[in-house]
Amino acid sequence: MFKRYQLEVQRLYYNSRSGDHRKSFEKTSRIGAVAALSLALGSGMLGMIGAFLPDLLPFAALGTIGAAISAVASRREELNQDERNAERYSRTADILSKIAERHDDVLTIVNKGNNPGIIIEYVDAVNDQLSLEHRQWTSDASKMSSALSALEESISDLHKG
């Protein structure tokens, strides 16, 4: 029951979320590539061509658009943290899978009556991993909270001044 409704559900969740974050990171990477291309075309190539063919000079504005798209891609990754989250979720899913591989060994030991306490150790191993993952999120949240508090304080100080 524990394996099916706790361990497997959590393992599938972390695998799925890892894939979601990986896809989102790939999208951000594509946005960044488009930004780099338009920045290079607009600023570099069209800027130099515009020196010889002034009619093409307005197209150098593509460089500005590229810089804006690059900023969007950067902020998107900063906010979503997809690369980091994909790695973290994947690592958690892998650890849970390794624990799940030991399930039959645990059942064999319990059935033989050698060490019935092993079932507690098995459950603790799963719950410790999930607890570790949760602590990482709460730590990140408290860091974001303190950064938000500092920002709000700075804004408040500027409004007073």
N, C-alpha and C positions, 0 to 999 in steps of 0.2 A: 504494500500500500504506500509506504513512504517513498519507495523508489519511483513508483508510477506517478503519484500525485504531488510530490515535492521535488525530488531530484530531476526527473525527466521534464517536468513542466519548466523548471528553472533553466535547465540545460538548453531546452528548445528556445526559451525566451532569449537567453544570451546569444545563442547562435543567430537567431532572427534579427535582433537589434544590432549585432555586429555587422550583418549584411546590409541592413538599412543605412547604418552610418558609413559603411564603405561606399555604397551607391551615392550617397549625398556628397561624400568627399570627392568622388570621381566627377560629379557634376560641378563642384567648386573648381576642380582642376581644369575642367573644360572651359569654364568661364574665365579663369586666369589665362589660359592659352589664347583665347579669343582676344583678351585684353592685351596681351603681349604682342600679338600679331598686329592689331590695329594701332598700338602705340608705335611699333617699329615702322609700319607702313606710313602712318601719318606724320610722325615727327621726323623720322629719318629719310626714307626714300622720297616721299612726296615733298618734303621740305627742300631737299636738294634739287629735285626735278623742277619745283616751283621757281627756283632761282633762274632757270633757263626758260621755262614756260609759265609765265605769271598767271595764265588762266587756270592752272592746276593748283595754285597756292592755297585757295580756300579748302581744298581737300586735305590739307595738312592738319585741319581741325580734327581729323580722325585720331590724331595723337592725343588730343584732349579727351576724346571719348574713350580711348583706350586706357588712359590714366584713371578715368572715372570707373570704368568696368573693373579695372585692377583693384581699386579701392573697395568696390562691392565684393569682389571675390575674397579679398583679405578680411573684411569685416564678417563675411558669412562664415568663414572658417573659424575666426576668432569667437564668434557667438556660438556656433554649433559644435565646435571642437570635434568634428567628425572623425578625423584621423586618430586622435587620441582615444576617443570613445570606442571606435571600431576595434582598436587594439586591445583596450581594456575588456570589452565584452568578449572578444574572441579568447583572450587569456582565461577569463573566468569560465567560459564554456568548456575550454580544454581541460581545466582542472576538474570541473564537475564530471566530465567524461571519464577522466582517469579514476575518479572515485567510483563512478558507476561500473567501471570494469571490474572492480573488486567485489561487487555485490554477491556474485555466486560464491566467492571464497568466504565471505562473511556468513552467508546462509549455511554453507557446509560446516563451518566451525560451530555455529549455533546448533545445528541439527545433531552434531556429534556430542554436544554438551561439554565441549572442551573449555569454552570461555563465553558464556552467555553475555557477558559485559561488552563483548566486541560490537554488539548491535548499537550500544550507546556511543561507542567510539566512532562508528560509521555515521550515525546521525549527527554527532558533534562535528565531524569533518566537513559534512555538507553545510551545516549551519554556520560553522566558523568561516567558511569561504563566502557564504552569502553575507554574513555580518561584516567581513572585511570589505566587500564590495560596497555595502551600504555606508560604512565609515568613510570610504574614499569620497563618496558623493556628498556626505554631510560636511566633510572637511572642505571640499570644493565650494559648497554652498556658503560656508562661514567665511571663506576667503572672498567670495563675491559680495557677501553682505558687508564686510568691512570695507571693501573697495567702494561699494555704493554709498556707505555712510560717509567716507572721506569725500566723495564727489559731492554729495548733498551739502556737506559742511562748507566746501569750497564755494559752491554756488550761493549758499546762504551768506557767506562772507562777502562775496562780490555784490550781492544785492544790498547789503548794509552799507558798503563803502561807496 
